[in-house]
Amino acid sequence: MIGNESVGGETDKKPNEEAIRRLEAEVRIHSILNGMSSPRVCITNSSPPVADVPFQNDQSIVSHLTDTEEKSGYAPSSVGRVASSIVSTVSKAFTSLPPKVDDSSTSSLKENDDKADVLSEEEDVTLEEKKSFRIDFLKDGLSEMTWGRRIALANANKKWYNPSGVRAKAERENEEGEGDETPPRFETRPPKITRKDKPSLERAWAYFEHFTLYRFIVSDDGTYDKHDLKRAEPGECDRPTKLYHPIFAPLSQMGDFGLGIGLYFSTLRYITVLTLLAGLINIPNMVYFSGSEYLGKNSNDTLLGSAICTNNQWVPCPNCTKSDFLEERFAVSKGPDGDNLTFALKNMCDGATTMTGMVNYGTLWFILLGILVLHRYLSEKEIQFDEDEQTAQDYSIRITNPPVDARDPEEWRKYFKDVFGAHATVVTVALDNDPLVRALTERRECMRKIEINLEPGTPLDTLTLSKMAAEVEMSRKIFGKILAMISSGIPELFGRVAELDAKIRGWAQLDYECSNVFVTFETEKEQRAVLSALSVGSYHVKRQNVEKVKDTNHLFRNRLMLKAKEPQEPSTIRWADLNLTKVDIIKPMATTMICSAIIIFLIALLIRTIHDWEQGYAALAIAGANGIFPQVAKILTSFERHSSMSGIEISLYFKIAVFRWTTSAIVMQIITPFARTVSETGLIWSIYLIFFTEIVTTNAIQLADFAGNLQRHFMAPRAVTQDAMNRNMLGSEISLAERYTNVTKILFLALFYCSVYPFALFMCSFALLINYFTDRF
């Protein structure tokens, strides 16, 4: 104390600075852990928010980003006419889209502004009045419900089906002064206690149909134009909506579910027609293989129109040995002089004629030409779907090489305004803090799992959770300890949260560099103008060849060339892995690819063993392996790191495609002896069995949706909280990689064997036609 006083003001200042620094760090850590500030981004919003936006101010927007690190949009507020995406805590995207703007004229934009002003004057109602107009999801008509919801509601009061709901209903009846329960709130910040609302199966199924399933907007009298459906936002309660019909929804509306979904169904329909036409081209070969010119006096009763040969004849083969032939195609008999005579069974069918060769050759060129046309067709459909559905991507750019200290969003907004005259409505500055974001994401998931396992109203403070964790751990027997190694309980989850808290406290005190900048403009015209002006070339940008810039005024801070491109959709960006290097991506991917190759080899050996035992079971084994491996591939891919969902889908597609092509077509070719290629129980029969199982078994399993129905009808009614019940209503994840590999597998199988089994092209077309409808479910 005396020493500090003798040094003077300078030494008195240092402890104060240190105290201030520590206080600021504690405030920052507290804000991040409680979801009151974003660890990932800085956001500027130059326009006032509108009334219908789920998050009304910058503070709540930043808090929302903290809750959705992996899926949050780069334009997290929906303001005015700006296209921006918000992924809410109910696991669905709330997207506010701008009107379509004609680049050549702004008259439509002004007209929309005028209409908005008129509406704002005419619809001057209070928030309470708006709430009174909202639709009650629990009062949906029976005819508008799915069959699953009807079954659930019919059994909701039965304890064997809905034990949680029956127990919650009894508790509500015993509580005095208990009115109607308030709807569950979807909070952005971590709750201090578990949600107090009692679980309701009726609400859970309403959540499934109005948040999980896609719906479209209809007029007040229930009418709609089936060729111009407008997809409703998840949880739309201000306007009446209907579920999309899984069978009769037109292809033109498939883009409502996403550009990738629309292109997938367009591809599926195109290839269905393409293989049907290819099958028609192969009718001459089918007629030839069924006629007497190929079969002689015999007939093919196994697979009509295939190259199965029943015209066989035993011929002498003096130089043949038993090792050269299969047992059923080699024979030895005694000659007149007692010598052994060897015979071999010869196929007398002539499948290598000029006509069959020309038909196969024509089919090959037809398929190649069809693929080229498919590329152009998909390009046109992509433009069509993209114009029908305006998203944040159409209004945004991504700067991939910003200065490391350019963390001020206002600087970026001013740059685009002064240099290009473009109005940057939302600027998102991404920081190089991936470990912090991953830690926060994992911590949130751990806390959510803890909350699901607790009774409603349980405090979530550290002392309460630590006590409960200790009690659970002390009460465990041998079986409980073994189960904890497989599935984490409250002690393991709380221990992980404590470990993550320590890491977050350290990472939150660091200063991070700017790594990417996402800018959303007011109009699509401004976005295209900026992209065009900053388009110089990666080579010149990397070397900062400023003399290649079209206008030196385009240089950021008057000296830096920026690399700008159109970003991916906000929901596809993996914010926790935004700043990966090539080594970070390739190293784990190589490991998972090797694991996939080993699995393919082991499955091939298993198929061969089953095929040698019973040929029919081999086809079932192949269908089963093709159905199970995608789940294995997803587990392997989860160990990889990609900056976007597109990278994950590409990696997943490659693994599944190689596996399915190998097991379905190549393995059967390898394990089947050549002499049995055209025999009645040989290769062609195996190909038919594979097609049959793909058409019947695979689609039946997909339609049955065992996992989804188990969650909705067994797990959900036994959940202890509404949140846990809703989580069982999220539906199955749609993986385009898996769907595309299924299409390419069937097509590859048909083309691989169409020369000996032309009818496979018709079976391929029929299988894809079935998939066109079953994949909608």
Helices and strands as residue ranges (DSSP letters): H 2-7, H 9-33, E 41-45, H 58-67, E 84-87, E 93-96, H 107-122, H 127-133, G 137-139, G 142-144, H 147-154, H 163-174, H 201-207, I 208-212, E 215-217, E 241-243, G 251-257, H 259-281, H 283-290, H 292-295, E 312-316, G 322-324, G 327-329, E 330-334, E 340-347, H 354-388, G 392-395, E 396-399, H 409-420, E 424-431, H 434-452, H 462-475, H 478-486, H 490-507, E 514-521, H 524-534, H 538-542, G 546-548, G 552-554, E 564-565, G 570-572, G 575-577, H 582-613, H 615-637, H 645-661, I 662-666, H 667-671, G 674-676, H 683-693, I 694-698, H 699-704, H 706-710, I 711-715, G 716-718, H 722-727, H 736-753, H 760-774
